[in-house]
Amino acid sequence: MVNSQGPRSHHVLNLPTKAVQGDVFLLLFIRVTAMELWNHSTVTNFILSGLFSYTPYEFLLFSLILLASIAALVGNILFLLLIQVDVRLHIPMYFFLGQLSVMDLTMICTVVPKMAANFLSGTKTISPGACGAQIFLVVMVGGAECFLLAVMAYDRYVAVCHPLRYPVLMNWKVCSDMVIASWIGGMTDSVIDVAMVFSFPYCSSREVNHFFCEVPALLRLSCADTSLFEDLIYACCVVMLLLPLGVIVTSYARVLTAVMRMSSTEGKQKALTTCSSHLAVVGLYYGGAIFSYMQRASSRTPAGDRATSIFYTILAPMLNPLIYSLRNKEVSRALKKMMGTWVM
């Protein structure tokens, strides 16, 4: 019987040390970058129009979004705790899922607090430094998540199609390198975007028709010709969205072929359950991201941008822990164990 998780006894990752150190370093880097952007900004503040402007039910809708954000925070933090405390989850698949939770937490903490503060206080301003920090973090996390989802698809391909070579092909160094490469890929794109966006002059309206600082929304305010940069963004999106998507499609085509050849019904069910969870996350994330970033500037609308942004900034981070927890016996067992420890 083929084990879709790959052999476990010879491949346990030392997550509580190296992985945590890497995440702490990343968070420190993010904080320093945000402070630098804040301190070196001398331009007039921008104004965020918000998510539910001119809507009679805006408080109800805001409450729903806030509840979804809190659920996302609790779900991802709990998922990270489960991975850290249960040694049986110290395998590549859950290491990648832990990184996905870190990305989701970063996205939520970048977008929602400022949106909530502006809504509750009625002051819709945001400084250029904070605006640049939002662009940097959102683009970095978005790009890194694209690459990470491709890495996770490759991991499932190796686990199902090459189970005997899994400990060699997916050892700790390989997993770490792929995760670091994902973060670097997203970070490179975000640095370019921030540098280019704030190189344009903003000489008229300062009202950003969005609930956070997003590149297309800011470019609409520029009084310079941004068409060349918009074409560059489109080309980058083709690479950062379609290239990883190609890896995902190819990996799962081979996984499906291998699963269909399995003689064990239990092995088929286990492999399909794991892969279907990942495909659900891919569909949720890529659906919103492609619709949001793969459109030409002439066909985009502010209302459409706000609607699609909700999917990958709030809904996807909320649903990801649920998707990977449902029908997952290992996560359920780890949760019961941790809850039992807390009760005792």
C-alpha positions as CSV (number, residue, x, y, z in Angstrom):
1,M,0.0,0.0,0.0
2,V,1.4,3.4,-1.0
3,N,1.5,6.0,1.7
4,S,0.7,9.4,0.3
5,Q,2.5,11.1,3.2
6,G,5.7,9.3,2.4
7,P,7.8,7.3,4.9
8,R,7.7,9.0,8.3
9,S,10.1,7.2,10.6
10,H,13.2,8.3,8.7
11,H,12.1,11.9,7.9
12,V,11.1,14.0,10.8
13,L,11.8,17.7,10.6
14,N,13.3,19.7,13.4
15,L,10.6,22.3,13.2
16,P,10.8,23.9,16.6
17,T,14.3,25.2,15.9
18,K,15.2,26.0,12.4
19,A,11.7,26.8,11.1
20,V,10.8,29.0,14.0
21,Q,14.1,30.9,13.7
22,G,13.5,31.5,10.0
23,D,10.0,32.9,10.7
24,V,11.3,35.1,13.5
25,F,14.0,36.5,11.2
26,L,11.4,37.2,8.5
27,L,9.1,39.0,11.0
28,L,12.0,41.2,12.2
29,F,12.9,42.0,8.6
30,I,9.2,42.9,7.8
31,R,9.1,45.2,10.9
32,V,12.4,47.0,10.0
33,T,11.3,47.4,6.4
34,A,7.9,48.9,7.4
35,M,9.6,51.3,9.8
36,E,12.1,52.4,7.1
37,L,9.2,53.1,4.7
38,W,7.4,55.0,7.4
39,N,10.3,57.1,8.5
40,H,11.5,58.1,5.0
41,S,8.1,59.3,3.8
42,T,7.4,63.0,3.4
43,V,4.5,63.0,1.0
44,T,0.9,64.0,1.9
45,N,-1.2,61.2,3.4
46,F,-3.5,59.1,1.2
47,I,-7.2,58.5,1.9
48,L,-8.6,55.0,1.8
49,S,-12.3,55.0,0.7
50,G,-12.9,51.8,2.5
51,L,-14.6,48.5,1.7
52,F,-18.3,49.4,2.2
53,S,-18.5,53.1,1.2
54,Y,-22.0,54.5,0.8
55,T,-23.7,51.2,1.8
56,P,-26.6,51.3,4.3
57,Y,-25.5,48.0,5.8
58,E,-21.8,48.9,6.2
59,F,-21.7,48.2,9.9
60,L,-23.2,44.7,9.5
61,L,-20.8,43.9,6.6
62,F,-17.9,45.3,8.5
63,S,-18.8,43.0,11.5
64,L,-18.9,40.0,9.2
65,I,-15.5,40.8,7.8
66,L,-14.1,41.4,11.3
67,L,-15.5,38.0,12.5
68,A,-13.9,36.3,9.4
69,S,-10.6,38.0,10.2
70,I,-10.7,36.9,13.8
71,A,-11.6,33.3,12.7
72,A,-8.6,33.4,10.3
73,L,-6.2,34.6,13.1
74,V,-7.4,31.9,15.6
75,G,-7.5,29.1,13.0
76,N,-4.0,29.8,11.7
77,I,-2.4,30.3,15.1
78,L,-4.0,27.1,16.4
79,F,-2.8,25.3,13.3
80,L,0.8,26.5,13.9
81,L,0.6,25.4,17.5
82,L,-0.6,21.9,16.5
83,I,2.3,21.5,14.1
84,Q,4.8,22.6,16.7
85,V,3.6,20.5,19.6
86,D,2.8,17.2,17.8
87,V,6.0,15.4,16.6
88,R,3.9,13.3,14.2
89,L,3.2,16.5,12.2
90,H,6.9,17.3,11.8
91,I,6.9,16.1,8.2
92,P,7.4,18.2,5.0
93,M,3.7,18.5,4.2
94,Y,2.9,20.1,7.5
95,F,6.1,22.2,7.4
96,F,4.8,23.8,4.2
97,L,1.3,24.2,5.7
98,G,2.9,26.0,8.6
99,Q,4.6,28.4,6.2
100,L,1.2,28.9,4.5
101,S,-0.3,29.8,7.9
102,V,2.5,32.3,8.5
103,M,1.7,33.9,5.1
104,D,-2.0,34.1,5.9
105,L,-1.4,35.6,9.3
106,T,0.9,38.2,7.7
107,M,-1.7,39.1,5.1
108,I,-4.5,39.5,7.7
109,C,-2.3,41.6,10.0
110,T,-1.3,43.8,7.1
111,V,-4.8,44.6,5.8
112,V,-7.4,44.3,8.5
113,P,-6.1,46.3,11.5
114,K,-5.8,49.5,9.4
115,M,-9.1,49.0,7.7
116,A,-10.8,48.4,11.1
117,A,-9.1,51.4,12.7
118,N,-10.2,53.7,9.9
119,F,-13.7,52.4,9.9
120,L,-14.2,52.8,13.7
121,S,-12.5,56.1,14.0
122,G,-13.9,57.7,10.8
123,T,-10.4,59.0,9.8
124,K,-9.7,57.3,6.5
125,T,-6.1,58.5,6.1
126,I,-3.0,56.4,5.7
127,S,0.6,57.7,5.6
128,P,2.7,57.0,2.6
129,G,5.1,55.0,4.8
130,A,2.2,52.7,6.0
131,C,0.9,52.6,2.4
132,G,4.3,51.4,1.1
133,A,4.5,48.9,3.9
134,Q,1.1,47.5,2.9
135,I,2.1,47.2,-0.7
136,F,5.4,45.5,0.2
137,L,3.8,42.9,2.5
138,V,0.7,42.1,0.4
139,V,2.8,41.7,-2.8
140,M,5.5,39.7,-1.0
141,V,3.0,37.3,0.7
142,G,1.0,37.0,-2.5
143,G,4.0,36.1,-4.6
144,A,5.5,33.8,-2.0
145,E,2.2,31.9,-1.6
146,C,2.0,31.3,-5.4
147,F,5.4,29.6,-5.3
148,L,4.7,27.8,-2.0
149,L,1.5,26.2,-3.5
150,A,3.6,24.9,-6.4
151,V,6.1,23.5,-3.9
152,M,3.3,21.8,-2.0
153,A,2.1,20.2,-5.3
154,Y,5.5,18.9,-6.0
155,D,5.7,17.5,-2.5
156,R,2.5,15.5,-3.1
157,Y,3.8,14.3,-6.5
158,V,7.0,12.9,-4.9
159,A,5.0,11.4,-2.0
160,V,2.6,9.6,-4.2
161,C,4.7,8.8,-7.3
162,H,8.1,8.2,-5.6
163,P,7.4,7.1,-2.0
164,L,10.6,5.1,-1.6
165,R,12.8,8.1,-2.6
166,Y,10.7,10.6,-0.7
167,P,13.1,10.9,2.3
168,V,15.9,11.7,-0.1
169,L,14.1,14.0,-2.5
170,M,12.3,15.9,0.3
171,N,14.9,16.1,3.0
172,W,15.2,19.1,5.4
173,K,17.6,21.1,3.3
174,V,15.5,20.7,0.1
175,C,12.3,21.8,2.0
176,S,14.1,24.7,3.6
177,D,15.6,25.9,0.3
178,M,12.3,25.7,-1.5
179,V,10.5,27.7,1.2
180,I,13.3,30.3,1.3
181,A,13.2,30.6,-2.5
182,S,9.4,31.2,-2.3
183,W,9.8,34.0,0.2
184,I,12.7,35.6,-1.9
185,G,10.6,35.4,-5.1
186,G,7.8,37.3,-3.4
187,M,10.1,39.7,-1.8
188,T,11.9,40.6,-5.0
189,D,8.6,41.4,-6.7
190,S,7.4,43.5,-3.8
191,V,10.6,45.6,-3.7
192,I,10.3,46.4,-7.4
193,D,6.6,47.3,-7.0
194,V,7.1,49.6,-4.0
195,A,10.1,51.4,-5.7
196,M,8.2,51.9,-8.9
197,V,4.8,52.9,-7.4
198,F,6.4,55.7,-5.3
199,S,8.6,56.9,-8.1
200,F,5.4,58.3,-9.9
201,P,4.1,61.8,-9.0
202,Y,0.7,62.0,-7.3
203,C,-0.4,65.6,-8.0
204,S,-4.2,65.4,-7.9
205,S,-6.6,63.4,-5.8
206,R,-5.2,61.4,-2.9
207,E,-8.2,59.2,-2.4
208,V,-7.4,55.5,-3.0
209,N,-10.6,53.8,-4.1
210,H,-9.8,50.6,-2.0
211,F,-9.8,49.4,1.6
212,F,-6.0,49.0,1.5
213,C,-3.1,50.3,-0.6
214,E,-2.9,48.1,-3.7
215,V,-0.7,48.8,-6.7
216,P,-3.5,49.2,-9.4
217,A,-5.5,51.5,-7.1
218,L,-2.6,53.8,-6.5
219,L,-1.6,53.9,-10.2
220,R,-5.0,55.4,-11.0
221,L,-4.1,58.5,-8.9
222,S,-0.8,59.2,-10.7
223,C,-0.7,62.2,-13.1
224,A,2.2,60.5,-15.0
225,D,1.9,57.9,-17.8
226,T,2.0,54.5,-16.0
227,S,1.2,52.3,-19.0
228,L,4.7,50.9,-19.3
229,F,4.8,49.9,-15.6
230,E,1.3,48.4,-15.9
231,D,2.5,46.3,-18.8
232,L,5.5,45.2,-16.6
233,I,3.1,44.3,-13.8
234,Y,1.0,42.2,-16.2
235,A,4.1,40.4,-17.4
236,C,5.2,39.7,-13.8
237,C,1.8,38.3,-13.0
238,V,1.9,36.0,-15.9
239,V,5.2,34.6,-14.6
240,M,4.3,34.5,-10.9
241,L,0.8,33.1,-11.3
242,L,0.8,31.0,-14.5
243,L,4.3,29.4,-14.0
244,P,3.5,28.0,-10.5
245,L,0.1,27.0,-11.8
246,G,1.7,25.1,-14.6
247,V,3.8,23.2,-12.0
248,I,0.6,22.5,-9.9
249,V,-1.4,21.2,-12.9
250,T,1.5,19.0,-14.1
251,S,2.1,17.6,-10.7
252,Y,-1.5,16.7,-10.0
253,A,-2.0,15.2,-13.5
254,R,0.8,12.7,-12.6
255,V,-0.6,12.2,-9.1
256,L,-4.0,11.4,-10.5
257,T,-2.5,8.9,-13.0
258,A,-0.6,7.2,-10.2
259,V,-3.7,7.1,-7.9
260,M,-5.8,5.5,-10.6
261,R,-3.2,2.7,-10.8
262,M,-3.3,1.9,-7.1
263,S,-4.7,-1.4,-6.1
264,S,-5.5,-0.4,-2.5
265,T,-8.8,1.5,-2.0
266,E,-7.6,2.9,1.3
267,G,-4.4,4.2,-0.4
268,K,-6.5,5.9,-3.1
269,Q,-8.8,7.5,-0.6
270,K,-5.9,8.8,1.5
271,A,-4.1,10.3,-1.5
272,L,-7.2,11.9,-3.0
273,T,-8.2,13.4,0.4
274,T,-4.9,15.0,0.9
275,C,-4.6,16.3,-2.7
276,S,-8.2,17.5,-2.9
277,S,-7.6,19.7,0.1
278,H,-4.6,21.3,-1.6
279,L,-6.5,21.7,-4.9
280,A,-9.3,23.5,-3.0
281,V,-6.9,26.0,-1.6
282,V,-5.3,26.5,-5.0
283,G,-8.6,27.1,-6.6
284,L,-9.7,29.6,-3.9
285,Y,-6.4,31.6,-4.0
286,Y,-5.7,31.5,-7.7
287,G,-9.3,32.3,-8.6
288,G,-9.2,35.6,-6.9
289,A,-5.5,36.4,-7.7
290,I,-5.8,35.7,-11.4
291,F,-9.1,37.7,-11.7
292,S,-7.6,40.6,-9.8
293,Y,-4.1,40.8,-11.3
294,M,-4.3,39.2,-14.8
295,Q,-6.7,41.9,-16.1
296,R,-5.6,44.8,-18.2
297,A,-5.9,48.2,-16.5
298,S,-8.6,49.3,-19.0
299,S,-10.9,46.5,-18.0
300,R,-10.5,46.8,-14.2
301,T,-13.0,48.6,-12.0
302,P,-12.5,49.8,-8.3
303,A,-15.6,47.8,-7.2
304,G,-14.3,44.6,-8.9
305,D,-10.8,45.1,-7.3
306,R,-12.3,45.4,-3.8
307,A,-14.5,42.3,-4.3
308,T,-11.7,40.1,-5.6
309,S,-9.2,41.3,-3.0
310,I,-11.5,40.0,-0.2
311,F,-10.9,36.5,-1.5
312,Y,-7.1,36.4,-1.1
313,T,-6.7,38.8,1.8
314,I,-9.5,37.6,4.2
315,L,-11.5,34.6,2.9
316,A,-8.6,32.4,1.8
317,P,-6.7,32.9,5.1
318,M,-9.9,32.0,7.0
319,L,-10.7,28.9,5.0
320,N,-7.2,27.4,4.6
321,P,-6.9,25.9,8.1
322,L,-10.5,24.6,7.8
323,I,-9.9,22.9,4.5
324,Y,-6.7,21.2,5.7
325,S,-8.3,20.2,9.0
326,L,-11.6,18.7,7.8
327,R,-11.3,15.0,7.0
328,N,-7.7,15.0,8.2
329,K,-7.3,12.4,10.9
330,E,-3.8,13.5,11.8
331,V,-4.8,17.1,12.5
332,S,-7.9,15.9,14.4
333,R,-5.9,13.6,16.5
334,A,-3.3,16.3,17.3
335,L,-6.2,18.7,18.2
336,K,-7.8,16.2,20.6
337,K,-4.4,15.5,22.2
338,M,-3.7,19.2,22.7
339,M,-7.2,19.9,24.0
340,G,-6.9,17.0,26.4
341,T,-3.6,18.4,27.7
342,W,-5.2,21.8,28.3
343,V,-8.2,20.3,30.1
344,M,-5.9,18.3,32.4
